[in-house]
Amino acid sequence: MRIIAGTQRGRSLSAPSGATTRPTAQRMRQAIFDMLMHAPWYGRETLQEAVVLDAFAGTGALGLEALSRGAQFATFMESSRVGMTALQANLRACQMSDKARLRSCDVTRPPKASRPHSLIFLDPPYHKGLVEKGLRALYRGGWLAPGALIVAETENVTGADEEIFQPFHAHLPPHREVPPPETIAHRQFGAGSITIWVHQPDLIPTQS
């Protein structure tokens, strides 16, 4: 696994053995950053101004790719010991420790943020509802800047009785019956899919 582009292009990344982490496939990572760099709703300059949160970071490939392409700063959240070891090794190899902070924590119970982040990557284990639980917890902890771009990886639905993942308002309770946020982009890659939307807490009042 390597950094695809930017100042660290071609840099190899360490990945722990076993099933503790599931690094984002390079093809999917390429597609994500192609969109971020070239889509009219984001672009190179916006990425270079981003403060990134790589939640469920694993190897940190998404956050490190963003830093390599010029993002200002990245926070990495990872709960496993082997994941943290790989993250530390990858940050040292990329010489990016001065632009990053590691948080050893459960994303569904994060510490309070020191500042809000503008680009949020969520790549948790599949079939556990962790995108929803994690993003709501991150909102409560102050991690989401208004207008933050949310990039979530979820499993592809294969059975007729399974619900297709939909973007949601992290600042509203799950039972609140309101239209979901607009999906900016959606791509499928094998067992996984990427959904992108914008966190807009001011569009809908939080009070009934």
VOPA-780432 format. One record per residue (C-alpha): x, y, z; residue number from 1. Coordinates in steps of 0.25 Angstrom, whole numbers. Each point is the difference from the previous one (the first is absolute). Layout:
BEGIN
<rec><x>X</x><y>Y</y><z>Z</z><pos>NUM</pos></rec>
...
END
This chain:
BEGIN
<rec><x>0</x><y>0</y><z>0</z><pos>1</pos></rec>
<rec><x>6</x><y>13</y><z>-4</z><pos>2</pos></rec>
<rec><x>-3</x><y>15</y><z>0</z><pos>3</pos></rec>
<rec><x>-6</x><y>3</y><z>-14</z><pos>4</pos></rec>
<rec><x>4</x><y>15</y><z>-3</z><pos>5</pos></rec>
<rec><x>5</x><y>12</y><z>6</z><pos>6</pos></rec>
<rec><x>13</x><y>3</y><z>8</z><pos>7</pos></rec>
<rec><x>1</x><y>-14</y><z>5</z><pos>8</pos></rec>
<rec><x>-4</x><y>-7</y><z>-13</z><pos>9</pos></rec>
<rec><x>4</x><y>-15</y><z>0</z><pos>10</pos></rec>
<rec><x>3</x><y>0</y><z>15</z><pos>11</pos></rec>
<rec><x>-3</x><y>-14</y><z>5</z><pos>12</pos></rec>
<rec><x>-9</x><y>-1</y><z>12</z><pos>13</pos></rec>
<rec><x>0</x><y>-10</y><z>11</z><pos>14</pos></rec>
<rec><x>-12</x><y>-9</y><z>3</z><pos>15</pos></rec>
<rec><x>-2</x><y>-9</y><z>11</z><pos>16</pos></rec>
<rec><x>-3</x><y>-15</y><z>-3</z><pos>17</pos></rec>
<rec><x>-13</x><y>-7</y><z>3</z><pos>18</pos></rec>
<rec><x>-14</x><y>6</y><z>0</z><pos>19</pos></rec>
<rec><x>1</x><y>10</y><z>10</z><pos>20</pos></rec>
<rec><x>1</x><y>11</y><z>-10</z><pos>21</pos></rec>
<rec><x>-6</x><y>1</y><z>-14</z><pos>22</pos></rec>
<rec><x>8</x><y>10</y><z>-9</z><pos>23</pos></rec>
<rec><x>-8</x><y>8</y><z>-10</z><pos>24</pos></rec>
<rec><x>3</x><y>-7</y><z>-14</z><pos>25</pos></rec>
<rec><x>10</x><y>9</y><z>-8</z><pos>26</pos></rec>
<rec><x>-11</x><y>0</y><z>-11</z><pos>27</pos></rec>
<rec><x>-10</x><y>6</y><z>9</z><pos>28</pos></rec>
<rec><x>10</x><y>10</y><z>6</z><pos>29</pos></rec>
<rec><x>4</x><y>4</y><z>-14</z><pos>30</pos></rec>
<rec><x>-15</x><y>3</y><z>-4</z><pos>31</pos></rec>
<rec><x>-2</x><y>8</y><z>13</z><pos>32</pos></rec>
<rec><x>12</x><y>9</y><z>-2</z><pos>33</pos></rec>
<rec><x>-3</x><y>1</y><z>-15</z><pos>34</pos></rec>
<rec><x>-14</x><y>6</y><z>4</z><pos>35</pos></rec>
<rec><x>6</x><y>9</y><z>11</z><pos>36</pos></rec>
<rec><x>10</x><y>6</y><z>-9</z><pos>37</pos></rec>
<rec><x>-8</x><y>2</y><z>-13</z><pos>38</pos></rec>
<rec><x>-15</x><y>0</y><z>4</z><pos>39</pos></rec>
<rec><x>-7</x><y>14</y><z>-1</z><pos>40</pos></rec>
<rec><x>-5</x><y>-2</y><z>14</z><pos>41</pos></rec>
<rec><x>14</x><y>-1</y><z>6</z><pos>42</pos></rec>
<rec><x>13</x><y>2</y><z>-7</z><pos>43</pos></rec>
<rec><x>15</x><y>1</y><z>2</z><pos>44</pos></rec>
<rec><x>0</x><y>13</y><z>8</z><pos>45</pos></rec>
<rec><x>-11</x><y>-5</y><z>9</z><pos>46</pos></rec>
<rec><x>8</x><y>-12</y><z>3</z><pos>47</pos></rec>
<rec><x>12</x><y>8</y><z>3</z><pos>48</pos></rec>
<rec><x>-7</x><y>8</y><z>10</z><pos>49</pos></rec>
<rec><x>-6</x><y>-12</y><z>7</z><pos>50</pos></rec>
<rec><x>1</x><y>-5</y><z>14</z><pos>51</pos></rec>
<rec><x>-2</x><y>-15</y><z>-1</z><pos>52</pos></rec>
<rec><x>-6</x><y>-10</y><z>10</z><pos>53</pos></rec>
<rec><x>3</x><y>-14</y><z>-4</z><pos>54</pos></rec>
<rec><x>-9</x><y>-8</y><z>9</z><pos>55</pos></rec>
<rec><x>2</x><y>-15</y><z>2</z><pos>56</pos></rec>
<rec><x>13</x><y>3</y><z>-6</z><pos>57</pos></rec>
<rec><x>7</x><y>-14</y><z>-1</z><pos>58</pos></rec>
<rec><x>12</x><y>3</y><z>-8</z><pos>59</pos></rec>
<rec><x>-3</x><y>14</y><z>-2</z><pos>60</pos></rec>
<rec><x>0</x><y>-1</y><z>-15</z><pos>61</pos></rec>
<rec><x>-11</x><y>10</y><z>-2</z><pos>62</pos></rec>
<rec><x>5</x><y>11</y><z>9</z><pos>63</pos></rec>
<rec><x>14</x><y>-2</y><z>-5</z><pos>64</pos></rec>
<rec><x>-4</x><y>1</y><z>-14</z><pos>65</pos></rec>
<rec><x>-7</x><y>13</y><z>3</z><pos>66</pos></rec>
<rec><x>13</x><y>5</y><z>7</z><pos>67</pos></rec>
<rec><x>8</x><y>-4</y><z>-12</z><pos>68</pos></rec>
<rec><x>-9</x><y>8</y><z>-9</z><pos>69</pos></rec>
<rec><x>1</x><y>13</y><z>8</z><pos>70</pos></rec>
<rec><x>-10</x><y>-1</y><z>12</z><pos>71</pos></rec>
<rec><x>3</x><y>9</y><z>11</z><pos>72</pos></rec>
<rec><x>-1</x><y>-10</y><z>12</z><pos>73</pos></rec>
<rec><x>-6</x><y>-13</y><z>3</z><pos>74</pos></rec>
<rec><x>-5</x><y>-7</y><z>13</z><pos>75</pos></rec>
<rec><x>0</x><y>-16</y><z>-1</z><pos>76</pos></rec>
<rec><x>-9</x><y>-8</y><z>10</z><pos>77</pos></rec>
<rec><x>3</x><y>-14</y><z>2</z><pos>78</pos></rec>
<rec><x>-4</x><y>-9</y><z>11</z><pos>79</pos></rec>
<rec><x>9</x><y>-13</y><z>-2</z><pos>80</pos></rec>
<rec><x>14</x><y>-1</y><z>4</z><pos>81</pos></rec>
<rec><x>5</x><y>-6</y><z>-13</z><pos>82</pos></rec>
<rec><x>-7</x><y>11</y><z>-7</z><pos>83</pos></rec>
<rec><x>7</x><y>11</y><z>8</z><pos>84</pos></rec>
<rec><x>14</x><y>-7</y><z>-2</z><pos>85</pos></rec>
<rec><x>-2</x><y>0</y><z>-15</z><pos>86</pos></rec>
<rec><x>-5</x><y>15</y><z>0</z><pos>87</pos></rec>
<rec><x>12</x><y>4</y><z>8</z><pos>88</pos></rec>
<rec><x>9</x><y>-7</y><z>-10</z><pos>89</pos></rec>
<rec><x>-7</x><y>6</y><z>-12</z><pos>90</pos></rec>
<rec><x>1</x><y>14</y><z>6</z><pos>91</pos></rec>
<rec><x>15</x><y>-1</y><z>2</z><pos>92</pos></rec>
<rec><x>2</x><y>-6</y><z>-14</z><pos>93</pos></rec>
<rec><x>-7</x><y>11</y><z>-6</z><pos>94</pos></rec>
<rec><x>6</x><y>11</y><z>9</z><pos>95</pos></rec>
<rec><x>-13</x><y>6</y><z>3</z><pos>96</pos></rec>
<rec><x>-1</x><y>-1</y><z>16</z><pos>97</pos></rec>
<rec><x>0</x><y>15</y><z>1</z><pos>98</pos></rec>
<rec><x>-13</x><y>1</y><z>-9</z><pos>99</pos></rec>
<rec><x>-7</x><y>-11</y><z>8</z><pos>100</pos></rec>
<rec><x>-6</x><y>-5</y><z>13</z><pos>101</pos></rec>
<rec><x>-3</x><y>-14</y><z>4</z><pos>102</pos></rec>
<rec><x>-11</x><y>-3</y><z>9</z><pos>103</pos></rec>
<rec><x>-1</x><y>-13</y><z>6</z><pos>104</pos></rec>
<rec><x>-15</x><y>-1</y><z>2</z><pos>105</pos></rec>
<rec><x>-14</x><y>-6</y><z>-4</z><pos>106</pos></rec>
<rec><x>-6</x><y>9</y><z>-10</z><pos>107</pos></rec>
<rec><x>-14</x><y>-3</y><z>6</z><pos>108</pos></rec>
<rec><x>6</x><y>6</y><z>13</z><pos>109</pos></rec>
<rec><x>10</x><y>11</y><z>-4</z><pos>110</pos></rec>
<rec><x>6</x><y>10</y><z>8</z><pos>111</pos></rec>
<rec><x>-4</x><y>15</y><z>-2</z><pos>112</pos></rec>
<rec><x>6</x><y>6</y><z>-12</z><pos>113</pos></rec>
<rec><x>10</x><y>11</y><z>2</z><pos>114</pos></rec>
<rec><x>-5</x><y>6</y><z>-14</z><pos>115</pos></rec>
<rec><x>-10</x><y>-4</y><z>-10</z><pos>116</pos></rec>
<rec><x>4</x><y>-8</y><z>-12</z><pos>117</pos></rec>
<rec><x>-4</x><y>3</y><z>-15</z><pos>118</pos></rec>
<rec><x>2</x><y>-13</y><z>-7</z><pos>119</pos></rec>
<rec><x>-5</x><y>-13</y><z>7</z><pos>120</pos></rec>
<rec><x>4</x><y>-14</y><z>-4</z><pos>121</pos></rec>
<rec><x>-8</x><y>-11</y><z>6</z><pos>122</pos></rec>
<rec><x>5</x><y>-14</y><z>-4</z><pos>123</pos></rec>
<rec><x>-5</x><y>-10</y><z>11</z><pos>124</pos></rec>
<rec><x>-2</x><y>-15</y><z>1</z><pos>125</pos></rec>
<rec><x>-12</x><y>-4</y><z>-8</z><pos>126</pos></rec>
<rec><x>-14</x><y>-5</y><z>5</z><pos>127</pos></rec>
<rec><x>1</x><y>7</y><z>13</z><pos>128</pos></rec>
<rec><x>-7</x><y>14</y><z>-2</z><pos>129</pos></rec>
<rec><x>13</x><y>7</y><z>4</z><pos>130</pos></rec>
<rec><x>-1</x><y>11</y><z>-11</z><pos>131</pos></rec>
<rec><x>-13</x><y>5</y><z>7</z><pos>132</pos></rec>
<rec><x>5</x><y>-2</y><z>14</z><pos>133</pos></rec>
<rec><x>13</x><y>6</y><z>-2</z><pos>134</pos></rec>
<rec><x>-4</x><y>12</y><z>-8</z><pos>135</pos></rec>
<rec><x>-11</x><y>4</y><z>11</z><pos>136</pos></rec>
<rec><x>11</x><y>-2</y><z>11</z><pos>137</pos></rec>
<rec><x>10</x><y>9</y><z>-8</z><pos>138</pos></rec>
<rec><x>-11</x><y>11</y><z>-2</z><pos>139</pos></rec>
<rec><x>-3</x><y>0</y><z>15</z><pos>140</pos></rec>
<rec><x>15</x><y>1</y><z>3</z><pos>141</pos></rec>
<rec><x>2</x><y>12</y><z>-9</z><pos>142</pos></rec>
<rec><x>8</x><y>-7</y><z>-11</z><pos>143</pos></rec>
<rec><x>-9</x><y>4</y><z>-12</z><pos>144</pos></rec>
<rec><x>1</x><y>14</y><z>-5</z><pos>145</pos></rec>
<rec><x>-12</x><y>6</y><z>-7</z><pos>146</pos></rec>
<rec><x>1</x><y>-3</y><z>-15</z><pos>147</pos></rec>
<rec><x>10</x><y>-12</y><z>3</z><pos>148</pos></rec>
<rec><x>0</x><y>-10</y><z>-11</z><pos>149</pos></rec>
<rec><x>-3</x><y>-14</y><z>5</z><pos>150</pos></rec>
<rec><x>6</x><y>-12</y><z>-8</z><pos>151</pos></rec>
<rec><x>-6</x><y>-13</y><z>5</z><pos>152</pos></rec>
<rec><x>4</x><y>-14</y><z>-4</z><pos>153</pos></rec>
<rec><x>-11</x><y>-11</y><z>2</z><pos>154</pos></rec>
<rec><x>-3</x><y>-14</y><z>-4</z><pos>155</pos></rec>
<rec><x>-7</x><y>-2</y><z>-13</z><pos>156</pos></rec>
<rec><x>-15</x><y>-6</y><z>2</z><pos>157</pos></rec>
<rec><x>-2</x><y>-13</y><z>-6</z><pos>158</pos></rec>
<rec><x>-12</x><y>-6</y><z>6</z><pos>159</pos></rec>
<rec><x>-15</x><y>5</y><z>-2</z><pos>160</pos></rec>
<rec><x>-2</x><y>2</y><z>15</z><pos>161</pos></rec>
<rec><x>12</x><y>9</y><z>2</z><pos>162</pos></rec>
<rec><x>-1</x><y>15</y><z>0</z><pos>163</pos></rec>
<rec><x>8</x><y>8</y><z>-9</z><pos>164</pos></rec>
<rec><x>9</x><y>10</y><z>7</z><pos>165</pos></rec>
<rec><x>-6</x><y>15</y><z>-1</z><pos>166</pos></rec>
<rec><x>7</x><y>13</y><z>5</z><pos>167</pos></rec>
<rec><x>-5</x><y>5</y><z>13</z><pos>168</pos></rec>
<rec><x>0</x><y>13</y><z>8</z><pos>169</pos></rec>
<rec><x>10</x><y>-3</y><z>11</z><pos>170</pos></rec>
<rec><x>-6</x><y>11</y><z>9</z><pos>171</pos></rec>
<rec><x>-14</x><y>-6</y><z>0</z><pos>172</pos></rec>
<rec><x>-5</x><y>-12</y><z>7</z><pos>173</pos></rec>
<rec><x>-2</x><y>-13</y><z>-8</z><pos>174</pos></rec>
<rec><x>-15</x><y>0</y><z>1</z><pos>175</pos></rec>
<rec><x>-2</x><y>15</y><z>-5</z><pos>176</pos></rec>
<rec><x>-8</x><y>-1</y><z>-13</z><pos>177</pos></rec>
<rec><x>7</x><y>10</y><z>-9</z><pos>178</pos></rec>
<rec><x>6</x><y>-1</y><z>-14</z><pos>179</pos></rec>
<rec><x>14</x><y>-6</y><z>0</z><pos>180</pos></rec>
<rec><x>12</x><y>9</y><z>-5</z><pos>181</pos></rec>
<rec><x>2</x><y>0</y><z>-15</z><pos>182</pos></rec>
<rec><x>10</x><y>-10</y><z>-4</z><pos>183</pos></rec>
<rec><x>11</x><y>7</y><z>-8</z><pos>184</pos></rec>
<rec><x>7</x><y>-13</y><z>-5</z><pos>185</pos></rec>
<rec><x>-2</x><y>-15</y><z>1</z><pos>186</pos></rec>
<rec><x>9</x><y>-11</y><z>-5</z><pos>187</pos></rec>
<rec><x>0</x><y>-15</y><z>1</z><pos>188</pos></rec>
<rec><x>13</x><y>-8</y><z>1</z><pos>189</pos></rec>
<rec><x>-2</x><y>-15</y><z>2</z><pos>190</pos></rec>
<rec><x>-4</x><y>-3</y><z>14</z><pos>191</pos></rec>
<rec><x>0</x><y>15</y><z>4</z><pos>192</pos></rec>
<rec><x>-6</x><y>13</y><z>-4</z><pos>193</pos></rec>
<rec><x>3</x><y>15</y><z>2</z><pos>194</pos></rec>
<rec><x>-10</x><y>10</y><z>3</z><pos>195</pos></rec>
<rec><x>3</x><y>15</y><z>1</z><pos>196</pos></rec>
<rec><x>-8</x><y>11</y><z>6</z><pos>197</pos></rec>
<rec><x>1</x><y>14</y><z>8</z><pos>198</pos></rec>
<rec><x>-3</x><y>2</y><z>14</z><pos>199</pos></rec>
<rec><x>-9</x><y>12</y><z>1</z><pos>200</pos></rec>
<rec><x>-5</x><y>1</y><z>14</z><pos>201</pos></rec>
<rec><x>-7</x><y>14</y><z>-2</z><pos>202</pos></rec>
<rec><x>-9</x><y>-5</y><z>-11</z><pos>203</pos></rec>
<rec><x>-10</x><y>-7</y><z>9</z><pos>204</pos></rec>
<rec><x>-3</x><y>5</y><z>14</z><pos>205</pos></rec>
<rec><x>4</x><y>-10</y><z>11</z><pos>206</pos></rec>
<rec><x>-12</x><y>3</y><z>8</z><pos>207</pos></rec>
<rec><x>-14</x><y>-6</y><z>-3</z><pos>208</pos></rec>
END
